[in-house]
Amino acid sequence: MNGYVPEFLKDRFPVRPIGHLHVFLSDGAEDNIFPREIGRKNAAFLKKKEQK
């Protein structure tokens, strides 16, 4: 499954800590829909939430 966290959601809705969850996040170099930069942003966003 592919996806991303839109910027407006990050600012508009609070997200609870996710440190208790196991998350697998990947991206692909040949993905025509979601570029790798979106995967990197998602990973950074989730890591920040994991630490809270």
MODELLER restraints for C-alpha pairs under 7 A, 6 or more apart:
rsr = mdl.restraints
at = mdl.atoms
rsr.add(forms.Gaussian(group=physical.xy_distance, feature=features.Distance(at['CA:4:A'], at['CA:38:A']), mean=6.56, stdev=0.5))
rsr.add(forms.Gaussian(group=physical.xy_distance, feature=features.Distance(at['CA:4:A'], at['CA:42:A']), mean=6.39, stdev=0.5))
rsr.add(forms.Gaussian(group=physical.xy_distance, feature=features.Distance(at['CA:5:A'], at['CA:42:A']), mean=6.45, stdev=0.5))
rsr.add(forms.Gaussian(group=physical.xy_distance, feature=features.Distance(at['CA:17:A'], at['CA:49:A']), mean=5.23, stdev=0.5))
rsr.add(forms.Gaussian(group=physical.xy_distance, feature=features.Distance(at['CA:17:A'], at['CA:50:A']), mean=5.53, stdev=0.5))
rsr.add(forms.Gaussian(group=physical.xy_distance, feature=features.Distance(at['CA:17:A'], at['CA:52:A']), mean=5.50, stdev=0.5))
rsr.add(forms.Gaussian(group=physical.xy_distance, feature=features.Distance(at['CA:18:A'], at['CA:49:A']), mean=6.08, stdev=0.5))
rsr.add(forms.Gaussian(group=physical.xy_distance, feature=features.Distance(at['CA:18:A'], at['CA:50:A']), mean=4.87, stdev=0.5))
rsr.add(forms.Gaussian(group=physical.xy_distance, feature=features.Distance(at['CA:19:A'], at['CA:50:A']), mean=4.30, stdev=0.5))
rsr.add(forms.Gaussian(group=physical.xy_distance, feature=features.Distance(at['CA:19:A'], at['CA:51:A']), mean=6.63, stdev=0.5))
rsr.add(forms.Gaussian(group=physical.xy_distance, feature=features.Distance(at['CA:26:A'], at['CA:39:A']), mean=6.84, stdev=0.5))
rsr.add(forms.Gaussian(group=physical.xy_distance, feature=features.Distance(at['CA:27:A'], at['CA:36:A']), mean=6.00, stdev=0.5))
rsr.add(forms.Gaussian(group=physical.xy_distance, feature=features.Distance(at['CA:27:A'], at['CA:39:A']), mean=5.72, stdev=0.5))
rsr.add(forms.Gaussian(group=physical.xy_distance, feature=features.Distance(at['CA:28:A'], at['CA:36:A']), mean=6.59, stdev=0.5))
rsr.add(forms.Gaussian(group=physical.xy_distance, feature=features.Distance(at['CA:29:A'], at['CA:36:A']), mean=6.51, stdev=0.5))
